Amino acid sequence: MEQWEYWTGFLWANIETKGVIEYVKNRWPNWFPAKYAPQTMIPELDGLGEKGWELVHMEPVPGVGNNYEVRFQSETSGYVWSNTYFCVFKRRKQS
């Protein structure tokens, strides 16, 4: 029977993350994304994939507290912008 291990965490989309500008220029030479474009997470996602992790869920969240709790907004508070994503990954458990 196959067994899986899971990893959950937060990823932040940000063009200023080390190595992201170079990655974007190499992959899309004629495009410069906005500072918080989701494509800026691709280098980190690729790195996790190289370690065997498969992304199975990604969801934007309004914010993360100092204790890594997720902040939620009420429907009456208006729009909330975020570059933070809660992610769930899995990979086959090593024997």
N, C-alpha and C positions, 0 to 999 in steps of 0.2 A: 504494500500500500504506500502510495506517495505521501510524503509528509512535507509540510511547508513551515517556514519561519517568516515572521512579519516584522516590518519596521515602519513606524509612523513618525512623522516629523513635519516641520514647516520649511517651506522653500520661499525665498523672496526673489521676485523679479526685479532686477536692477542692472542697468547697463554699466554701472560703475563697479560691479563685482569684478575682482581680479580676473583677467583673461577674457572677459566677455566681449569687449569691443573688438579685440583681435579675432575672436571666433566669428563674430557677426560679419566683419569685413571680409574674412576669408570665404565664408559660406554664401553671403549675399553682397557682393562687391558694390552694387548700385543702390543699396538700401541702408538707411540708418534708422533703426527703430527708436521710438520714444523711450524715455528713461526707464519706465516700468513695463515695457512690452513683455508679454509672456514668453516670447522667443528668447529672452535673455536668460531663462532658466535652462535652456537646452544643454549647455556644457555640463552643468551639475547633474542633470537627468542622464546624460550620456555616461558620465562617470559612474553613477550608481548602476546603470545597465551593464557596464563593463565588469562590475563586481557581482553580476548575476541577479541584481534586483530588478523586478518588473513592476512598473507603476500600475496599480489596479484601481486607484481612486485619487482624484485631485479636486479640491473644492476651495474656492476663494473664501477667506474669512476676513472680517472687518479689522481684526487686530489681535495681538497676542500679548498677554500680560507678562510681568516679570517672572511668574511661576509657570509660564507656558500655558496658562488658561486662555481659552478663546473668548473674545469679547463679542457679544451680539448686540444688535441695534433693534430698537422697537420700530414698528411700522410707521409710527408718527414722527420719527426723527429725521426723515428725509433720506437723501442719497448718502451712501458711505462709499468712499473710494479706497481701494486697498491693492497692494502688490504682494500680499501674503497669501500663501496657499497651504492648506493642510493636505498632506499626501500620505497614502498608504502604499507600501511596496511589499512584494513577497518574492521568495526564492525557495528552491528546493532545499530541504533540510539536509545538511551533510551527515553522512552515516558515521 
